[in-house]
């Protein structure tokens, strides 16, 4: 009986220690909120010429930080190094259009999903009718361009075995490859294709309401910090309920 009480007591002490070590407490005590972002993924995260960031996730993160009376310290990362940087403790959370995947879930946690998304093509408008299905795209004469290191590259390599696939290193200028006719299409998140159509009217999103697969966007969080995850989810719930989230999203997508 004594051993059972000892185990229970030790469990309570461990839970208390976990709460005491929570990022939620450190940030409220004056520590900065260190946030990894790639800065190359409109409409979620984009690094401007002056080094400042803008986008849906940037606005959301600033709102989260204000709710904690905390300052944000942005940490530059890339899609290829995101999980390594996060695992190395370079940042407390990561944002910028991060897709929820089981592979990432093995190493980190996620907030509640704040957007439903999925992979769909973007191409010059005159070619949209030709690239409606993966079978139409996966042909030897079709030139597909993709950015490295993230879910776009993994999706393309998993589903396109015959198309000409080029990994283009700059996610900021990659859509100019389509505009200039150097590639036929790119497959990326539907939300990004809608924004790129606004920026490049000659490019059209192909059935963004019916993407090739189901996807979600969320904040990447520490795996074992339950108090911080619960706080982020509650903040996000209130942002949605009050209309703040819709205002931020619509400012970039409508």
Backbone torsions as a table, in degrees:
resi	resn	phi	psi	omega
1	UNK	NA	-43.5	-179.5
2	UNK	-61.1	-40.4	-178.8
3	UNK	-63.8	-34.8	179.2
4	UNK	-65.2	-43.1	177.5
5	UNK	-65.2	-36.3	179.9
6	UNK	-64.6	-43.6	178.3
7	UNK	-62.0	-43.1	179.5
8	UNK	-63.6	-40.8	-180.0
9	UNK	-64.7	-43.0	178.5
10	UNK	-63.5	-35.4	177.6
11	UNK	-64.3	-42.2	178.3
12	UNK	-65.4	-39.8	178.0
13	UNK	-63.3	-41.5	179.5
14	UNK	-64.0	-42.0	178.9
15	UNK	-64.0	-39.8	178.5
16	UNK	-64.7	-39.1	179.0
17	UNK	-65.6	-38.9	179.2
18	UNK	-62.3	-42.3	179.2
19	UNK	-65.4	-40.2	-179.0
20	UNK	-64.4	-29.9	-178.6
21	UNK	-89.7	5.8	-174.6
22	UNK	-65.3	142.6	172.9
23	UNK	-56.8	-31.0	178.8
24	UNK	-56.8	-42.3	-179.8
25	UNK	-73.9	-40.2	-177.5
26	UNK	-64.0	-43.1	-178.7
27	UNK	-65.9	-40.0	179.3
28	UNK	-69.4	-19.5	178.9
29	UNK	-86.5	4.3	175.1
30	UNK	114.5	-5.4	178.8
31	UNK	-74.1	146.9	179.0
32	UNK	-71.5	155.2	173.9
33	UNK	-91.9	105.6	-176.0
34	UNK	-86.4	121.0	-170.7
35	UNK	-126.1	118.9	174.9
36	UNK	-79.4	138.8	173.8
37	UNK	-155.9	151.2	-176.8
38	UNK	-84.2	-29.4	179.6
39	UNK	70.9	16.3	-177.4
40	UNK	-130.3	19.7	-171.4
41	UNK	-131.7	83.3	172.8
42	UNK	-69.4	143.0	7.3
43	UNK	-93.8	12.3	-172.2
44	UNK	-88.0	-45.4	-175.9
45	UNK	-153.1	123.6	-179.2
46	UNK	-143.0	129.5	178.6
47	UNK	-87.0	119.6	179.0
48	UNK	-79.2	172.7	-177.7
49	UNK	-61.3	-28.2	-179.3
50	UNK	-86.7	4.1	178.8
51	UNK	92.2	-11.3	177.9
52	UNK	-78.0	156.5	-179.7
53	UNK	-106.8	151.7	175.3
54	UNK	-144.4	160.2	178.5
55	UNK	138.0	176.1	-178.8
56	UNK	-57.4	-52.3	-176.0
57	UNK	-70.3	-27.4	176.6
58	UNK	-67.5	-46.0	178.1
59	UNK	-63.4	-40.9	179.0
60	UNK	-64.7	-43.0	-179.8
61	UNK	-63.7	-41.4	177.5
62	UNK	-62.7	-36.1	176.5
63	UNK	-65.9	-44.4	177.2
64	UNK	-59.1	-44.6	-179.4
65	UNK	-63.6	-40.3	178.5
66	UNK	-61.4	-36.8	-179.8
67	UNK	-65.7	-22.3	178.8
68	UNK	-101.3	1.2	-175.4
69	UNK	54.7	44.8	-175.8
70	UNK	-122.5	160.2	175.3
71	UNK	-100.2	146.6	178.7
72	UNK	-95.8	131.3	171.9
73	UNK	-111.3	106.0	-176.6
74	UNK	-76.7	138.0	-179.7
75	UNK	-122.5	118.2	-178.9
76	UNK	-71.4	133.3	175.3
77	UNK	-138.7	-176.5	175.5
78	UNK	-135.2	165.2	179.9
79	UNK	-65.3	-30.8	-180.0
80	UNK	-72.1	-28.6	-175.0
81	UNK	-112.4	4.4	-174.2
82	UNK	-53.8	-54.6	-175.1
83	UNK	-68.7	-34.1	176.8
84	UNK	-67.3	-43.1	178.0
85	UNK	-63.5	-42.4	-179.6
86	UNK	-66.1	-44.2	-179.9
87	UNK	-65.8	-27.9	179.4
88	UNK	-80.8	-1.5	177.9
89	UNK	79.4	21.4	179.8
90	UNK	-73.7	-17.8	-179.7
91	UNK	-150.1	162.2	-178.0
92	UNK	-89.3	-30.9	175.6
93	UNK	-151.0	166.5	179.5
94	UNK	-131.8	138.6	-177.7
95	UNK	-139.1	171.0	175.4
96	UNK	122.1	39.8	-178.2
97	UNK	81.8	35.0	-179.1
98	UNK	-74.2	123.5	178.5
99	UNK	-82.7	141.6	176.1
100	UNK	-77.5	120.9	176.3
101	UNK	-134.1	155.3	178.4
102	UNK	-66.4	-33.8	178.9
103	UNK	-63.7	-43.1	177.5
104	UNK	-68.6	-34.7	-179.1
105	UNK	-65.2	-24.5	177.5
106	UNK	-66.9	-24.5	-173.2
107	UNK	-113.8	-15.0	-175.3
108	UNK	-151.0	178.5	176.2
109	UNK	-108.7	171.3	177.2
110	UNK	-132.6	149.7	168.2
111	UNK	-73.2	175.7	168.9
112	UNK	-59.5	146.1	179.0
113	UNK	-66.5	137.1	179.5
114	UNK	-109.5	-11.8	175.1
115	UNK	-146.4	141.7	171.5
116	UNK	-94.5	131.5	-175.2
117	UNK	-146.6	-179.5	178.4
118	UNK	-177.8	163.9	-175.9
119	UNK	-79.5	133.2	178.2
120	UNK	-150.2	157.7	-177.8
121	UNK	-79.4	156.0	166.4
122	UNK	-133.1	135.9	-174.6
123	UNK	-153.1	173.6	173.1
124	UNK	-62.2	141.8	-170.7
125	UNK	-57.5	-34.3	-178.5
126	UNK	-69.6	-13.5	-179.4
127	UNK	-103.6	0.1	-172.3
128	UNK	-58.8	-38.9	-177.9
129	UNK	-67.0	-21.8	-176.9
130	UNK	-82.9	-15.7	-171.9
131	UNK	-123.9	51.9	-177.8
132	UNK	-85.1	-27.6	-175.8
133	UNK	-127.3	163.2	176.6
134	UNK	-65.4	-32.8	177.5
135	UNK	-64.6	-38.0	177.8
136	UNK	-68.6	-29.2	-178.1
137	UNK	-83.9	-38.6	-172.9
138	UNK	-82.1	66.7	178.9
139	UNK	-129.3	150.7	-174.2
140	UNK	-60.2	-24.6	-177.6
141	UNK	-93.2	3.0	-178.5
142	UNK	-97.6	127.4	-178.5
143	UNK	-99.2	113.9	-178.0
144	UNK	-111.2	132.9	178.0
145	UNK	-112.2	144.4	-177.1
146	UNK	-146.7	148.3	176.6
147	UNK	-87.0	151.9	-171.3
148	UNK	-86.1	152.0	163.2
149	UNK	91.4	-10.3	-174.9
150	UNK	-120.7	-161.1	-176.3
151	UNK	-70.9	-24.9	177.1
152	UNK	-63.5	-47.5	179.8
153	UNK	-63.6	-42.6	-179.4
154	UNK	-64.0	-40.2	179.0
155	UNK	-64.0	-46.7	-177.6
156	UNK	-62.1	-44.3	-178.2
157	UNK	-70.3	-27.3	179.4
158	UNK	-77.3	-29.6	-171.4
159	UNK	-112.5	-15.8	-177.3
160	UNK	-113.1	106.2	-176.8
161	UNK	-105.4	-15.4	-175.5
162	UNK	-118.6	-26.1	-179.1
163	UNK	-66.4	158.4	175.2
164	UNK	-79.4	109.8	-174.4
165	UNK	-107.1	120.1	179.4
166	UNK	-115.3	125.3	175.1
167	UNK	-88.3	112.9	-176.7
168	UNK	-101.7	125.6	-167.0
169	UNK	-74.0	-17.2	-173.1
170	UNK	-110.8	106.2	-177.4
171	UNK	-72.1	-15.4	179.2
172	UNK	-76.6	-42.3	-175.3
173	UNK	-101.4	4.1	-174.5
174	UNK	-60.4	-32.6	-176.8
175	UNK	-73.0	-20.1	174.8
176	UNK	-65.6	-25.4	175.2
177	UNK	-61.3	-35.8	177.4
178	UNK	-74.2	-43.8	179.7
179	UNK	-59.0	-41.5	-176.4
180	UNK	-83.1	-0.7	178.8
181	UNK	75.7	17.8	179.5
182	UNK	-85.5	-12.6	174.5
183	UNK	-145.6	155.2	-177.4
184	UNK	-86.5	-37.5	-178.4
185	UNK	-162.0	167.5	171.6
186	UNK	-132.2	145.7	173.2
187	UNK	-109.2	120.9	-178.6
188	UNK	-149.4	-172.3	-178.4
189	UNK	-68.1	141.3	-177.0
190	UNK	-56.1	-38.1	-179.5
191	UNK	-61.9	-38.3	178.7
192	UNK	-69.5	-37.6	179.7
193	UNK	-64.2	-35.1	179.3
194	UNK	-66.6	-41.9	178.3
195	UNK	-67.4	-42.6	-179.0
196	UNK	-64.8	-29.4	173.6
197	UNK	-64.0	-38.6	176.6
198	UNK	-64.2	-39.5	-178.1
199	UNK	-78.3	-31.8	-178.8
200	UNK	-131.1	86.7	-174.6
201	UNK	-58.3	-20.0	178.9
202	UNK	-75.6	-10.0	177.1
203	UNK	-102.0	139.0	-178.9
204	UNK	-122.3	138.8	172.6
205	UNK	-78.5	132.7	-178.4
206	UNK	-95.7	118.8	-177.0
207	UNK	32.8	63.5	179.0
208	UNK	-64.4	-19.7	177.5
209	UNK	-83.1	-7.0	178.4
210	UNK	-135.0	66.5	-177.8
211	UNK	-65.7	165.9	-177.6
212	UNK	-68.9	-24.6	179.4
213	UNK	-151.2	165.2	-179.6
214	UNK	-86.8	137.3	177.9
215	UNK	-146.7	159.1	178.3
216	UNK	-132.6	150.2	172.9
217	UNK	-110.0	140.0	-179.6
218	UNK	-156.8	171.4	173.9
219	UNK	-85.5	136.4	174.4
220	UNK	-83.3	125.1	-171.9
221	UNK	-126.2	163.7	172.5
222	UNK	-57.9	139.4	-173.4
223	UNK	-67.7	-36.4	-169.9
224	UNK	-108.6	11.7	-177.4
225	UNK	-100.8	82.3	-176.7
226	UNK	-65.3	-41.4	179.1
227	UNK	-59.6	-41.3	-179.7
228	UNK	-69.3	-42.4	178.4
229	UNK	-60.6	-42.2	180.0
230	UNK	-63.4	-38.6	179.1
231	UNK	-66.0	-46.2	-179.5
232	UNK	-60.4	-42.8	-179.8
233	UNK	-65.1	-38.3	179.0
234	UNK	-69.4	-41.2	176.0
235	UNK	-59.9	-43.9	-179.4
236	UNK	-65.2	-41.3	177.3
237	UNK	-57.2	-45.9	-179.7
238	UNK	-68.7	-35.5	177.7
239	UNK	-62.5	-38.7	177.3
240	UNK	-70.1	-45.6	-175.6
241	UNK	-65.0	-34.2	-177.7
242	UNK	-87.4	-7.1	-179.2
243	UNK	90.6	-3.3	-179.3
244	UNK	-62.0	-44.2	-179.3
245	UNK	-60.8	-45.5	-178.9
246	UNK	-61.4	-39.0	178.8
247	UNK	-63.9	-42.3	179.5
248	UNK	-66.1	-47.6	-179.5
249	UNK	-61.2	-48.2	-175.1
250	UNK	-66.4	-28.7	178.7
251	UNK	-62.7	-24.8	-178.2
252	UNK	-103.5	-26.1	-173.0
253	UNK	-109.2	-11.9	-178.7
254	UNK	-118.9	NA	NA
